[in-house]
Amino acid sequence: MGPGTLGSAAGEPSLPVPARKLSGRRRPEIVAVLLFSGAPIFESSIPLSVFGVDRQDAGVPRYRLLVCAGEEGPLATTGGLTMTAPYGLEALARAGTVVVPAWRSAAQLPPPEALAALRKAHHEGARIIGLCTGAFVLAAAGLLDGRPATTHWMYAPTLAKRYPQVQVDPRELFIDDGDVLTSAGTAAGIDLCLHVVRTDHGAEAAAALARRLVVPARRTGGQAQYIDRALPEEIGNDPLAEVVTWALDNLSKQFDVEALAARAYMSRRTFDRRFRSLTGSAPLQWLISQRVLQAQRLLETTEASVDEVARRCGFRSPVALRGHFRRQLGVSPAVYRTTFRSRRPQPVGAAGTPVPGLPLPVPGAADEGGLPGFGLPPGALPSQPGSPDGRAEPVRLPRPHTRPRQGGGRPDSADHAAAEDGRTEGGARGRSEGPPESRGGNQPPGPPGGLPARGHPDAAWAAGRRRAAE
């Protein structure tokens, strides 16, 4: 397994990607996109847009695109549309990069001719890329055996169960393992394609392309922030389903894997083996993930404090929750709540002022068309002292900073115990995190009396307040 990069587009590759030696007629600037019938049109169009449009006027080097049919056409896609690819599998012999943007069903095997063509391309030095469910095609070809890979979080458990030789990591936006690369769903395909341009032609070319596509050159965090469930659908037919259901219904209780094994009338070793074969992950890792997932739901839908959320999710302390939350999602609970909480309008008074007794605004949370975090409709600005016409000065909130995370690794028993005891470790590689909630963002502390310091975004309003008092 060659060196590569794990993670989101949070930084440059942490390890050098070895140069590929292409054989035969293959050229590094030629990108072949392998399409199949039944694949969604959005995922299929991503590499076509990135590698198939001439943007040399914007400083983006040009690739030569070959759109290839992986089976007999015409190829059906989203909305009843059909496509006819100009090339067949034979064109893959000219490509230095082969992209499989999607596959129609995790339950079906790709055509053997397409798998053979992918194996030949990889053997001859071509870079192979699987976007979203395209990872299933690469796995079926045997190109992911013994390698780290990712796919859409919804399909990751199925990929891990069907291809146990693959080291599936559903937390990452994309994974670069040198000559084989995979990405998570839809938008993460754009992240990986930008990473490929950055690897081939440098950060300036990737940034120019990102500006043209109107997307960030690098996204913070991983896809773990978006995971909603972490079990394959087939679990309902397995005898362990009852134990899993009990665990999900009792996450607020403090129990460990030994308790689950006892409920299944199995030894810990047998339970671990059966559980891994069923879900694709170790029981402890799954249990921690479910507790973090429950914390995500509570942070999104309730006003409960982090301490209360930790208790209701079965963590022994808020420190344990924060440690596992950061490791799995790459952000703190407070930053996650600000980003994903439900937007519910807050009642306001006749003059547009908040009703007394309601929660204070949450910095960074914005209601559509209104003030950030205040839940006010457009135009309902509260009057403040110091405003000559009674209208408020705009509230300027400082932007939260991000910093790269160091360290990494999946949680094991020792890691779980350490976090429960309040000792946390660094998060996964390649992610970024927001400011710790203990700091309340990156706002500088104000002077005594609660008035902002000179130079603070609210200093002008504070000066007007002083003048009004005089």
C-alpha positions as CSV (number, residue, x, y, z in Angstrom):
1,M,0.0,0.0,0.0
2,G,1.5,3.2,-1.1
3,P,1.6,6.4,1.0
4,G,-1.2,8.8,0.6
5,T,-3.5,11.3,2.4
6,L,-6.5,10.8,4.7
7,G,-9.0,13.5,5.2
8,S,-10.8,16.5,4.0
9,A,-9.4,19.3,1.9
10,A,-8.1,20.9,5.1
11,G,-4.5,21.0,4.0
12,E,-1.8,19.7,1.6
13,P,-1.0,16.0,1.4
14,S,0.7,15.0,4.6
15,L,2.7,12.3,2.8
16,P,4.2,12.6,-0.7
17,V,2.3,10.8,-3.5
18,P,4.7,8.7,-5.5
19,A,5.1,9.4,-9.2
20,R,3.2,6.8,-11.4
21,K,5.1,5.2,-14.2
22,L,2.6,5.0,-17.1
23,S,3.1,2.3,-19.7
24,G,2.0,1.9,-23.3
25,R,0.0,4.7,-24.8
26,R,-1.2,6.2,-21.5
27,R,-0.8,9.9,-21.0
28,P,-1.0,11.8,-17.7
29,E,-3.1,14.6,-19.0
30,I,-5.8,12.2,-20.3
31,V,-8.7,11.6,-17.9
32,A,-11.2,8.8,-18.7
33,V,-14.6,8.9,-17.0
34,L,-16.3,5.5,-16.8
35,L,-20.1,5.8,-16.8
36,F,-22.7,3.1,-16.1
37,S,-26.5,3.0,-16.7
38,G,-28.6,3.9,-13.6
39,A,-25.9,6.2,-12.1
40,P,-27.2,9.6,-10.8
41,I,-26.5,12.5,-13.2
42,F,-25.0,14.9,-10.5
43,E,-22.2,12.6,-9.5
44,S,-21.6,11.6,-13.1
45,S,-21.3,15.3,-14.1
46,I,-18.7,16.3,-11.5
47,P,-15.6,14.9,-13.3
48,L,-17.0,16.0,-16.6
49,S,-17.2,19.6,-15.4
50,V,-13.8,19.6,-13.6
51,F,-11.7,17.9,-16.2
52,G,-13.7,18.4,-19.4
53,V,-14.1,22.2,-19.6
54,D,-11.3,24.4,-20.9
55,R,-10.5,27.0,-18.3
56,Q,-7.0,28.0,-19.4
57,D,-8.0,31.6,-19.4
58,A,-8.4,31.3,-15.6
59,G,-5.0,29.7,-15.1
60,V,-6.3,26.1,-14.9
61,P,-4.2,23.7,-17.0
62,R,-6.3,21.7,-19.5
63,Y,-7.0,18.0,-19.3
64,R,-8.1,15.8,-22.2
65,L,-11.4,14.1,-21.3
66,L,-12.6,10.7,-22.6
67,V,-16.1,9.8,-21.6
68,C,-16.4,6.0,-21.7
69,A,-19.4,3.7,-21.4
70,G,-18.8,0.8,-19.0
71,E,-21.6,-1.2,-20.6
72,E,-23.9,-1.3,-23.6
73,G,-25.8,2.0,-24.1
74,P,-27.7,4.2,-24.1
75,L,-27.1,4.8,-20.4
76,A,-30.1,5.8,-18.3
77,T,-29.7,8.4,-15.6
78,T,-31.7,10.7,-13.3
79,G,-35.1,11.9,-14.3
80,G,-35.5,9.4,-17.2
81,L,-32.6,11.0,-19.2
82,T,-30.4,8.8,-21.4
83,M,-26.8,9.4,-22.4
84,T,-24.6,8.0,-25.2
85,A,-20.9,8.0,-24.4
86,P,-18.6,8.7,-27.3
87,Y,-16.1,6.0,-26.2
88,G,-16.1,2.4,-24.9
89,L,-13.8,0.5,-22.6
90,E,-11.0,0.4,-25.2
91,A,-10.4,4.1,-24.6
92,L,-9.3,3.5,-21.0
93,A,-6.0,2.2,-22.5
94,R,-5.0,5.8,-23.3
95,A,-5.8,7.4,-19.9
96,G,-3.4,8.3,-17.1
97,T,-6.4,8.8,-14.7
98,V,-9.6,6.8,-14.7
99,V,-12.6,8.2,-12.7
100,V,-15.6,6.1,-11.7
101,P,-18.1,8.7,-10.5
102,A,-20.9,6.4,-9.4
103,W,-22.4,3.0,-9.4
104,R,-26.2,2.2,-9.6
105,S,-26.6,-0.2,-6.8
106,A,-24.6,-1.6,-3.9
107,A,-26.4,-4.9,-4.4
108,Q,-25.2,-5.5,-8.0
109,L,-21.8,-6.4,-9.3
110,P,-20.4,-4.3,-12.1
111,P,-19.8,-5.8,-15.5
112,P,-16.8,-8.1,-15.5
113,E,-15.4,-6.4,-18.7
114,A,-15.3,-3.1,-16.9
115,L,-13.6,-4.6,-13.8
116,A,-11.0,-6.2,-16.0
117,A,-10.3,-2.9,-17.8
118,L,-9.9,-1.1,-14.4
119,R,-7.5,-3.7,-13.2
120,K,-5.5,-3.4,-16.4
121,A,-5.4,0.4,-16.1
122,H,-4.2,0.2,-12.6
123,H,-1.5,-2.4,-13.5
124,E,-0.2,-0.1,-16.2
125,G,0.2,2.8,-13.8
126,A,-3.0,4.7,-14.2
127,R,-4.4,6.6,-11.2
128,I,-7.9,5.2,-10.3
129,I,-10.5,7.4,-8.6
130,G,-13.9,6.3,-7.2
131,L,-16.4,9.0,-6.3
132,C,-19.2,8.2,-3.9
133,T,-20.6,4.8,-4.8
134,G,-17.9,4.4,-7.4
135,A,-15.9,2.9,-4.5
136,F,-18.0,-0.2,-4.9
137,V,-16.7,-0.7,-8.5
138,L,-13.1,-0.3,-7.3
139,A,-13.7,-2.7,-4.5
140,A,-15.3,-5.3,-6.8
141,A,-12.2,-5.0,-9.0
142,G,-10.0,-5.8,-6.0
143,L,-8.2,-2.4,-6.2
144,L,-9.2,-1.4,-2.5
145,D,-8.0,-4.7,-0.8
146,G,-5.9,-3.8,2.1
147,R,-6.3,-0.1,1.5
148,P,-8.1,2.8,3.3
149,A,-11.1,4.0,1.5
150,T,-14.3,6.0,2.0
151,T,-17.7,6.4,0.4
152,H,-21.0,8.1,1.3
153,W,-21.6,7.5,5.0
154,M,-25.0,5.9,4.2
155,Y,-23.3,3.1,2.2
156,A,-20.1,2.8,4.2
157,P,-21.4,0.0,6.5
158,T,-22.5,-2.0,3.4
159,L,-19.1,-1.5,1.7
160,A,-17.3,-2.7,4.9
161,K,-19.6,-5.7,5.2
162,R,-19.5,-6.7,1.5
163,Y,-15.7,-6.2,1.1
164,P,-14.1,-6.9,4.5
165,Q,-10.6,-6.5,3.0
166,V,-11.2,-2.8,2.6
167,Q,-10.4,-0.5,5.4
168,V,-13.5,1.7,5.2
169,D,-13.4,5.0,7.0
170,P,-16.8,6.8,6.8
171,R,-15.5,9.9,8.5
172,E,-13.4,11.4,5.7
173,L,-14.4,13.6,2.8
174,F,-11.8,11.8,0.6
175,I,-8.9,9.5,1.0
176,D,-5.8,9.6,-1.3
177,D,-3.8,6.4,-1.1
178,G,-1.4,7.3,-3.9
179,D,-2.6,5.6,-7.0
180,V,-6.1,4.8,-5.8
181,L,-8.4,7.6,-4.4
182,T,-12.0,7.6,-3.1
183,S,-14.4,10.2,-1.9
184,A,-17.7,10.5,0.0
185,G,-21.0,11.6,-1.6
186,T,-21.7,14.2,-4.2
187,A,-20.0,17.5,-3.0
188,A,-17.1,15.5,-1.7
189,G,-16.4,14.4,-5.2
190,I,-15.7,18.1,-6.0
191,D,-13.3,18.2,-3.0
192,L,-11.4,15.2,-4.4
193,C,-11.3,16.5,-7.9
194,L,-9.9,19.8,-6.6
195,H,-7.3,17.8,-4.6
196,V,-6.3,16.0,-7.9
197,V,-5.8,19.3,-9.6
198,R,-3.8,20.6,-6.6
199,T,-1.6,17.5,-6.7
200,D,-1.0,17.7,-10.5
201,H,-0.6,21.5,-10.9
202,G,-0.3,23.2,-7.5
203,A,-2.5,25.1,-5.1
204,E,-2.8,28.2,-7.3
205,A,-4.5,26.2,-10.2
206,A,-6.8,24.5,-7.7
207,A,-7.8,27.8,-6.2
208,A,-8.5,29.3,-9.6
209,L,-10.7,26.3,-10.4
210,A,-12.5,26.6,-7.1
211,R,-13.3,30.2,-7.8
212,R,-14.7,29.2,-11.2
213,L,-16.9,26.5,-9.6
214,V,-17.9,28.9,-6.7
215,V,-16.9,26.4,-4.1
216,P,-14.4,26.5,-1.2
217,A,-10.9,25.3,-2.2
218,R,-10.8,23.4,1.1
219,R,-13.7,22.4,3.3
220,T,-13.2,22.0,7.1
221,G,-14.2,18.9,9.0
222,G,-15.1,15.5,7.6
223,Q,-18.4,13.9,6.5
224,A,-18.8,12.5,10.1
225,Q,-20.7,15.8,10.7
226,Y,-23.5,14.6,8.4
227,I,-23.8,10.9,9.4
228,D,-27.3,10.0,10.4
229,R,-27.1,6.3,10.9
230,A,-24.3,3.7,11.0
231,L,-25.8,0.3,10.4
232,P,-26.5,-1.7,7.2
233,E,-30.1,-2.3,6.4
234,E,-29.6,-6.1,6.6
235,I,-29.2,-6.1,10.3
236,G,-32.9,-6.6,10.8
237,N,-32.6,-10.3,9.9
238,D,-29.7,-11.0,12.3
239,P,-30.1,-12.5,15.8
240,L,-28.0,-9.6,17.1
241,A,-30.7,-7.1,16.0
242,E,-32.4,-7.4,19.4
243,V,-29.2,-6.5,21.3
244,V,-28.5,-3.6,18.9
245,T,-32.1,-2.3,19.4
246,W,-31.8,-2.5,23.1
247,A,-28.5,-0.5,23.0
248,L,-30.1,2.2,20.9
249,D,-33.0,2.5,23.2
250,N,-30.8,2.7,26.3
251,L,-28.0,5.0,25.2
252,S,-28.6,7.2,28.3
253,K,-27.5,4.3,30.5
254,Q,-23.8,3.7,31.2
255,F,-23.1,0.2,29.8
256,D,-20.1,-1.3,28.0
257,V,-19.5,-3.9,25.3
258,E,-19.3,-6.7,28.0
259,A,-22.9,-5.9,28.9
260,L,-24.0,-6.2,25.3
261,A,-22.1,-9.5,24.9
262,A,-23.9,-10.8,28.1
263,R,-27.3,-9.9,26.7
264,A,-26.4,-11.8,23.5
265,Y,-25.3,-14.8,25.6
266,M,-21.9,-14.7,24.0
267,S,-18.3,-14.4,25.1
268,R,-16.7,-11.0,24.4
269,R,-14.5,-12.5,21.8
270,T,-17.4,-14.2,19.9
271,F,-19.5,-11.1,20.2
272,D,-16.8,-8.9,18.8
273,R,-16.3,-11.2,15.8
274,R,-20.1,-11.6,15.1
275,F,-20.7,-7.8,15.5
276,R,-17.8,-6.9,13.2
277,S,-19.0,-9.3,10.5
278,L,-22.5,-7.8,10.8
279,T,-21.7,-4.1,10.9
280,G,-18.2,-3.7,9.6
281,S,-17.0,-2.0,12.8
282,A,-15.9,-3.0,16.3
283,P,-18.6,-3.0,19.0
284,L,-16.9,-0.3,21.0
285,Q,-16.4,2.0,18.0
286,W,-20.0,1.5,17.0
287,L,-21.3,2.2,20.6
288,I,-19.2,5.4,20.9
289,S,-20.4,6.5,17.4
290,Q,-24.1,6.0,18.4
291,R,-23.6,8.0,21.6
292,V,-22.0,10.8,19.6
293,L,-24.8,10.6,17.1
294,Q,-27.4,10.9,19.8
295,A,-25.5,14.0,21.1
296,Q,-25.8,15.4,17.6
297,R,-29.5,15.1,17.6
298,L,-29.9,16.7,21.0
299,L,-27.6,19.6,20.1
300,E,-29.7,20.1,16.9
301,T,-33.2,19.9,18.5
302,T,-32.9,21.0,22.1
303,E,-31.6,23.7,24.3
304,A,-29.9,21.3,26.7
305,S,-26.5,22.2,28.0
306,V,-23.4,20.2,27.0
307,D,-23.4,18.7,30.5
308,E,-27.0,17.5,30.1
309,V,-26.4,16.2,26.6
310,A,-23.5,14.1,28.0
311,R,-25.6,12.6,30.7
312,R,-28.5,11.8,28.3
313,C,-26.0,10.1,25.9
314,G,-24.4,7.8,28.5
315,F,-21.1,9.6,28.8
316,R,-19.6,9.8,32.3
317,S,-18.7,13.4,32.0
318,P,-18.9,16.4,29.6
319,V,-15.2,16.1,29.0
320,A,-15.7,12.5,27.7
321,L,-18.4,13.8,25.3
322,R,-16.2,16.6,24.0
323,G,-13.2,14.3,23.5
324,H,-15.2,11.8,21.4
325,F,-17.2,14.5,19.6
326,R,-14.0,16.3,18.4
327,R,-12.4,13.0,17.4
328,Q,-15.3,11.8,15.3
329,L,-16.7,15.1,13.9
330,G,-13.6,17.4,13.9
331,V,-15.5,20.2,15.7
332,S,-16.7,20.9,19.3
333,P,-20.3,20.4,20.4
334,A,-20.8,24.2,20.6
335,V,-19.6,24.8,17.0
336,Y,-21.7,21.9,15.8
337,R,-24.8,23.3,17.5
338,T,-24.2,26.7,15.9
339,T,-23.9,25.1,12.5
340,F,-26.7,22.5,12.5
341,R,-29.3,23.6,15.1
342,S,-32.9,24.0,14.0
343,R,-33.8,27.5,13.0
344,R,-36.9,28.4,15.0
345,P,-38.1,32.1,14.9
346,Q,-38.1,33.8,18.2
347,P,-41.2,36.0,19.3
348,V,-40.4,39.7,19.3
349,G,-42.1,42.7,20.8
350,A,-44.0,45.5,19.0
351,A,-40.9,47.6,18.6
352,G,-38.9,44.6,17.4
353,T,-37.2,43.9,20.7
354,P,-36.9,40.4,22.0
355,V,-39.5,39.3,24.6
356,P,-37.9,39.2,28.1
357,G,-37.1,35.8,29.4
358,L,-36.3,34.3,26.0
359,P,-32.8,32.7,25.3
360,L,-30.1,35.0,24.2
361,P,-29.1,34.9,20.6
362,V,-26.6,32.2,19.5
363,P,-23.6,33.8,17.7
364,G,-23.2,32.4,14.2
365,A,-26.7,31.0,13.8
366,A,-28.6,32.9,11.2
367,D,-32.3,32.9,10.3
368,E,-33.1,33.3,6.6
369,G,-33.5,36.9,5.8
370,G,-33.0,38.1,9.4
371,L,-30.3,38.9,11.9
372,P,-27.6,36.2,12.6
373,G,-28.7,34.2,15.6
374,F,-31.5,36.5,16.8
375,G,-34.5,34.8,15.1
376,L,-35.8,38.2,14.0
377,P,-37.6,38.8,10.8
378,P,-36.1,41.3,8.2
379,G,-36.4,44.9,9.4
380,A,-37.2,44.0,13.0
381,L,-34.1,45.6,14.5
382,P,-34.1,46.3,18.2
383,S,-33.5,50.0,19.1
384,Q,-30.4,50.7,21.2
385,P,-29.2,53.7,23.2
386,G,-26.9,55.9,21.4
387,S,-28.6,55.5,18.0
388,P,-29.7,59.0,16.9
389,D,-32.8,57.7,15.1
390,G,-33.5,54.8,17.3
391,R,-32.2,52.3,14.9
392,A,-29.5,49.8,15.9
393,E,-26.0,49.6,14.6
394,P,-25.3,46.4,12.7
395,V,-24.0,43.7,14.9
396,R,-20.6,42.5,13.7
397,L,-19.7,39.1,14.9
398,P,-16.0,38.0,14.5
399,R,-15.4,35.0,12.3
400,P,-14.6,31.8,14.1
401,H,-11.1,30.6,13.4
402,T,-10.0,27.1,12.4
403,R,-6.8,25.3,13.1
404,P,-5.6,21.9,11.8
405,R,-5.9,18.9,14.1
406,Q,-3.0,16.7,14.8
407,G,-2.7,13.0,15.8
408,G,-5.5,10.6,15.0
409,G,-6.6,7.0,15.1
410,R,-9.8,5.1,15.8
411,P,-11.0,4.7,19.3
412,D,-10.1,1.5,21.2
413,S,-10.7,0.4,24.8
414,A,-7.9,2.4,26.2
415,D,-9.0,5.5,24.2
416,H,-12.5,5.1,25.4
417,A,-11.4,4.8,29.0
418,A,-9.1,7.8,28.7
419,A,-11.8,10.0,27.4
420,E,-14.2,8.9,30.1
421,D,-11.6,9.8,32.7
422,G,-11.3,13.3,31.1
423,R,-8.1,12.7,29.2
424,T,-8.6,13.4,25.5
425,E,-6.3,12.9,22.5
426,G,-6.0,14.6,19.1
427,G,-8.4,14.1,16.3
428,A,-8.2,12.4,13.0
429,R,-5.8,13.6,10.3
430,G,-6.8,16.2,7.7
431,R,-9.7,17.8,9.5
432,S,-10.2,21.2,11.0
433,E,-12.0,22.3,14.1
434,G,-13.6,25.5,15.3
435,P,-12.9,27.4,18.5
436,P,-13.4,25.5,21.8
437,E,-16.8,26.1,23.4
438,S,-15.0,27.0,26.6
439,R,-13.6,30.1,24.9
440,G,-17.0,31.2,23.6
441,G,-15.6,31.7,20.1
442,N,-12.6,33.9,19.4
443,Q,-14.0,37.1,20.8
444,P,-11.5,39.1,22.9
445,P,-12.5,39.5,26.5
446,G,-14.1,42.9,27.4
447,P,-13.1,45.2,30.2
448,P,-14.9,45.2,33.6
449,G,-18.4,46.5,33.5
450,G,-19.4,44.5,30.4
451,L,-18.4,47.3,27.8
452,P,-16.3,46.3,24.8
453,A,-12.7,47.2,24.7
454,R,-11.4,49.8,22.2
455,G,-11.2,48.3,18.7
456,H,-13.9,45.6,19.5
457,P,-16.6,45.4,16.8
458,D,-19.2,46.8,19.3
459,A,-16.9,49.6,20.5
460,A,-18.7,52.2,18.4
461,W,-22.1,51.2,19.9
462,A,-20.5,51.3,23.4
463,A,-19.2,54.8,22.8
464,G,-22.7,56.0,21.9
465,R,-24.0,54.4,25.0
466,R,-21.5,56.3,27.1
467,R,-22.4,59.6,25.4
468,A,-26.1,58.9,26.0
469,A,-25.4,58.3,29.7
470,E,-23.5,61.6,30.0
